[in-house]
Amino acid sequence: MSSRRSRFEIYIDVLSEIKNGSNKPTQVMYGANLSWRPLQEILKSLVNQGLISEIGEDIRDKRTKVQFQLTPKGENVIRYYSKAKSLVEIQGPEESDRPL
């Protein structure tokens, strides 16, 4: 079975990284195990959906001082995801073949 993450799982990973204190883009990138370009698209999408907000300033050199923080809506998404995940245990093939 493939262990690739779905797009939804990647979004949750990014939200979780921000919730856990990784608020700079590079920190989020490494924590969520993403490359730079996909991360930029995901961050933009999360901002547009109101799940995270940008804080900080954009300086006119090569570096930006932009950071991200979770919004209440983003907190709710993580909370609901965690609750649903705990309610539904996904069994691997070896676990589901066992007799009850």
Kinemage of the C-alpha trace (Angstrom):
@kinemage 1
@onewidth
@group {chain A} dominant
@subgroup {mainchain}
@vectorlist {calphas} color= white
{ca met a 1} P 0.000 0.000 0.000
{ca ser a 2} L 1.294 3.454 -0.896
{ca ser a 3} L 2.092 5.810 1.954
{ca arg a 4} L 1.665 8.995 -0.074
{ca arg a 5} L -0.231 11.745 1.671
{ca ser a 6} L -3.413 13.108 0.203
{ca arg a 7} L -3.653 16.812 -0.495
{ca phe a 8} L -5.931 17.106 2.524
{ca glu a 9} L -3.342 15.426 4.768
{ca ile a 10} L -0.661 17.810 3.494
{ca tyr a 11} L -2.878 20.789 4.326
{ca ile a 12} L -3.461 19.367 7.821
{ca asp a 13} L 0.300 18.839 8.244
{ca val a 14} L 0.953 22.489 7.319
{ca leu a 15} L -1.766 23.707 9.702
{ca ser a 16} L -0.380 21.492 12.475
{ca glu a 17} L 3.151 22.810 11.952
{ca ile a 18} L 1.908 26.378 12.259
{ca lys a 19} L -0.112 25.490 15.356
{ca asn a 20} L 2.987 23.891 16.920
{ca gly a 21} L 5.013 27.068 16.546
{ca ser a 22} L 6.619 26.773 13.104
{ca asn a 23} L 5.468 30.151 11.879
{ca lys a 24} L 8.138 31.025 9.314
{ca pro a 25} L 7.761 29.607 5.798
{ca thr a 26} L 11.064 27.716 5.887
{ca gln a 27} L 10.227 26.129 9.239
{ca val a 28} L 6.833 25.037 7.921
{ca met a 29} L 8.445 23.665 4.757
{ca tyr a 30} L 10.855 21.432 6.667
{ca gly a 31} L 8.354 20.437 9.346
{ca ala a 32} L 5.693 19.422 6.836
{ca asn a 33} L 8.269 17.756 4.564
{ca leu a 34} L 7.446 19.827 1.484
{ca ser a 35} L 9.405 21.563 -1.220
{ca trp a 36} L 9.272 25.338 -1.601
{ca arg a 37} L 6.952 25.792 -4.591
{ca pro a 38} L 4.134 23.494 -3.386
{ca leu a 39} L 4.390 25.073 0.060
{ca gln a 40} L 3.879 28.548 -1.420
{ca glu a 41} L 0.710 27.388 -3.204
{ca ile a 42} L -0.618 25.736 -0.049
{ca leu a 43} L 0.111 28.767 2.154
{ca lys a 44} L -1.629 31.045 -0.343
{ca ser a 45} L -4.643 28.732 -0.435
{ca leu a 46} L -4.822 28.517 3.368
{ca val a 47} L -4.671 32.321 3.645
{ca asn a 48} L -7.405 32.691 0.999
{ca gln a 49} L -9.612 30.223 2.895
{ca gly a 50} L -9.113 32.112 6.148
{ca leu a 51} L -7.389 29.183 7.911
{ca ile a 52} L -4.134 31.060 8.524
{ca ser a 53} L -3.176 34.709 8.505
{ca glu a 54} L 0.021 36.448 7.471
{ca ile a 55} L 1.728 38.631 10.001
{ca gly a 56} L 4.877 40.632 9.608
{ca glu a 57} L 6.351 42.879 7.006
{ca asp a 58} L 7.665 42.549 3.496
{ca ile a 59} L 11.080 44.158 3.181
{ca arg a 60} L 12.372 44.989 -0.279
{ca asp a 61} L 15.400 42.733 -0.253
{ca lys a 62} L 15.519 39.030 -1.008
{ca arg a 63} L 14.142 38.076 2.387
{ca thr a 64} L 10.696 38.560 3.762
{ca lys a 65} L 9.791 38.740 7.406
{ca val a 66} L 6.376 37.180 6.853
{ca gln a 67} L 5.129 34.742 9.453
{ca phe a 68} L 1.912 32.781 9.714
{ca gln a 69} L -0.515 32.131 12.504
{ca leu a 70} L -3.549 29.919 12.758
{ca thr a 71} L -6.951 31.595 12.744
{ca pro a 72} L -9.857 30.306 14.858
{ca lys a 73} L -11.207 28.679 11.691
{ca gly a 74} L -7.877 26.867 11.223
{ca glu a 75} L -7.956 25.734 14.860
{ca asn a 76} L -11.425 24.280 14.253
{ca val a 77} L -10.251 22.376 11.175
{ca ile a 78} L -7.426 20.743 13.140
{ca arg a 79} L -9.750 19.961 16.050
{ca tyr a 80} L -12.401 18.359 13.811
{ca tyr a 81} L -9.787 16.400 11.877
{ca ser a 82} L -8.234 15.055 15.088
{ca lys a 83} L -11.657 14.099 16.448
{ca ala a 84} L -12.655 12.297 13.232
{ca lys a 85} L -9.308 10.526 13.050
{ca ser a 86} L -9.669 9.249 16.616
{ca leu a 87} L -13.208 8.003 15.930
{ca val a 88} L -12.263 6.104 12.794
{ca glu a 89} L -9.416 3.692 13.227
{ca ile a 90} L -7.964 2.675 9.894
{ca gln a 91} L -6.706 -0.880 9.950
{ca gly a 92} L -3.997 -2.240 7.730
{ca pro a 93} L -4.601 -5.401 5.678
{ca glu a 94} L -2.903 -7.586 8.285
{ca glu a 95} L -5.171 -6.275 11.068
{ca ser a 96} L -8.439 -6.628 9.175
{ca asp a 97} L -7.813 -10.298 8.317
{ca arg a 98} L -7.738 -11.377 11.954
{ca pro a 99} L -10.806 -13.198 13.263
{ca leu a 100} L -12.783 -11.405 15.923
